[in-house]
Every structure is written in structure tokens, then in C-alpha cells.
Amino acid sequence: MQRPLMTSDAFDTLRIVLLVVTVVLRIVLMPRQLQAYLDMAQRRLDAQKKEAGRITNIDLQKKVASVFYYLCVVALQYICPVVMCLYLGLMYKTLGGYSWSALFFDIPENSGASDAVPVTAGSETVEGIEQFQLAWENLKMVFTQQVCRGVLGFATWWGCFSWFLATALGATYQTYFRIS
């Protein structure tokens, strides 16, 4: 029987690495994208020059200023999905128990090592810490690695899909329904 080229953990880690690379590329290209949006003011001005008739100075200022008024909204629409996908991907990696080194080495899954908080001497603090540890352990029994992998894997996929869909719809809108 032939050994698979990539384990399941390595494949999921590769998907997370590709997501991080895409997010970094998108952030690097952000100034260029925002400058392209700001250039729309110049295109509006050039289109206005080609029209016949007179235009008031206030109307001209409104056309150009409307581009700059919405710059923060455009920047938020550009950066929020990117940051959301990055956070979901990194939570998927961390809470799902994946490792960056899974791409290069076969690493066995965690045997469930607990993150025990050392208890110090003290009457009220010891009880509070023990209650917190008990609540934390009960929560960890509900949200196991498999649950986190399922929920965060789906959330990451859905976030990336909605990011792509919003980008595609925005490009379609700008192509076919140009705002003059």
C-alpha cells in the first residue's frame, strides 16, 4: 500500500499557511487598491469636463468630495474581511491542535496535556483558582479539538467564501454599473 503524499494535519496546515499568505498579500496591496479608489475622483472630474454645459463650483466639489467622504468606509470594507479570515484561520490552527511543523514532519496528535495553573498558598485565592480550573476543565470537555476543528474550519471556510463573494460582486458592480 502506498503512503499518502500528505497527512490530513499537513493538508489542513497547508490551507492555513495559504490563507495567511493571501492575507499578507492583500494587506501589502491595500495602499494600491485604496489609491485606485481615490483615482475615481480624477475620473469623475475628467468625465465632467467632457460634458457640455455649465456646472457650478459647488456641484463639482460635491462630485469630487463624495469619493473622499467614503474612503474610511471603503478601507473598512477592504480590511475587515481580511482580518476576520486571518483571526479565524489562526484560531482554527491553535484550537484545532495543528502545528506549523506538520508540513514537514509527521507529528502524533496531542495526548491531551492539560494547562494546569500552579496553586499557591492562600485561603480564598486557592478556592477561586480551583473553581476556575474546574470550570476551565469542564469547558475543555465540551469544546474538544474535534469540535473546534469542525466549528472553526466551517467558520474559516465561510469567511473566505464571503470575502471572495463580496470582492467578486464589488468588481462586477464597478465594471457594469459605473458611477459617474
ABEGO torsion letter per residue (X at the ends): XBBBABBAAAAAAAAAAAAAAAAAAAAAAAAAAAAAAAAAAAAAAAAAAABBEBBBAAAAAAAAAAAAAAAAAAAAAAAAAAAAAAAAAAAAAAAAGBBAAAAABBBBBBAGBBBBBBBBBEAAAAAAAAAAAAAAAAAAAABBAAAAAAAAAAAAAAAAAAAAAAAAAAAAAAAABBBX
